[in-house]
Amino acid sequence: RMRPFEFVEPTTLEEVIGGIIGAALALVGVIFLALTVYGGYLWMLARENEEQAKKAMQIIKMAVIGLVVVLGAYAITFFVVARLTRATQ
């Protein structure tokens, strides 16, 4: 029986690669959250400063675009690898 937060050693190369990809996606999520909060913070403090408001909105836009690019790349890679795996078996 597996307990919560118990480390299970990966046994295959696929499990190791899957763990690395999962960790990388978690890191991307944390970075996205941090940039979004930072951009929102700048935007809320901009008041009537138009330059700071534009900078804040640009940070938020770029964070969203980066997240979409990373998730799109992951989805395409997952789809291609699944098709190749099915075709070779």
C-alpha positions in Angstrom: 0.0 0.0 0.0 1.3 3.4 -1.0 1.3 6.2 1.5 0.9 9.9 0.5 4.2 11.6 -0.4 6.1 8.3 -0.5 8.9 8.3 -3.1 8.6 5.5 -5.6 11.8 4.8 -7.6 11.1 4.8 -11.3 11.9 1.5 -13.0 11.8 2.4 -16.7 13.2 5.1 -18.9 9.6 6.2 -19.7 8.8 6.8 -16.1 12.0 8.8 -15.5 11.3 11.0 -18.6 7.7 11.4 -17.5 8.8 12.5 -14.1 11.2 15.1 -15.5 8.5 16.4 -17.9 6.0 16.6 -15.0 8.4 18.5 -12.9 9.2 20.9 -15.8 5.5 21.6 -16.3 5.0 22.2 -12.6 7.9 24.7 -12.7 6.4 26.4 -15.8 3.1 26.7 -13.9 4.8 28.3 -10.9 6.6 30.8 -13.1 3.4 31.6 -14.9 1.6 32.2 -11.6 4.5 34.4 -10.3 4.5 36.5 -13.4 0.8 36.9 -13.4 0.8 38.0 -9.8 3.7 40.4 -10.4 2.0 41.9 -13.4 -1.3 42.3 -11.5 0.6 43.9 -8.6 2.2 46.4 -11.0 -1.1 47.1 -12.7 -2.9 47.8 -9.4 -0.1 50.2 -8.3 0.1 52.0 -11.6 -2.7 54.4 -10.7 -2.5 57.1 -13.5 1.0 56.1 -14.6 0.2 54.9 -18.2 3.7 53.5 -18.8 3.6 51.3 -15.7 0.1 50.0 -16.6 1.3 49.2 -20.2 4.4 47.4 -18.7 2.1 45.4 -16.4 -0.3 44.4 -19.1 2.7 43.4 -21.3 4.0 41.1 -18.6 0.7 39.4 -18.2 0.2 39.0 -22.0 3.7 37.5 -22.4 3.1 35.1 -19.4 -0.1 33.9 -21.1 1.6 33.5 -24.5 4.5 31.6 -22.9 2.1 29.3 -21.1 0.1 28.6 -24.3 3.3 27.9 -26.2 4.6 25.4 -23.6 1.2 23.6 -23.3 0.8 23.6 -27.1 4.3 22.0 -27.5 3.5 19.4 -24.8 0.2 18.6 -26.5 1.8 18.2 -29.9 4.6 16.1 -28.5 2.2 13.9 -26.6 0.1 13.4 -29.7 3.0 12.5 -32.0 4.7 10.2 -29.5 1.3 8.4 -28.9 0.8 7.9 -32.7 4.4 6.7 -33.2 4.2 4.3 -30.3 0.9 2.9 -31.6 2.3 2.6 -35.2 5.4 0.7 -34.1 3.7 -1.9 -32.0 
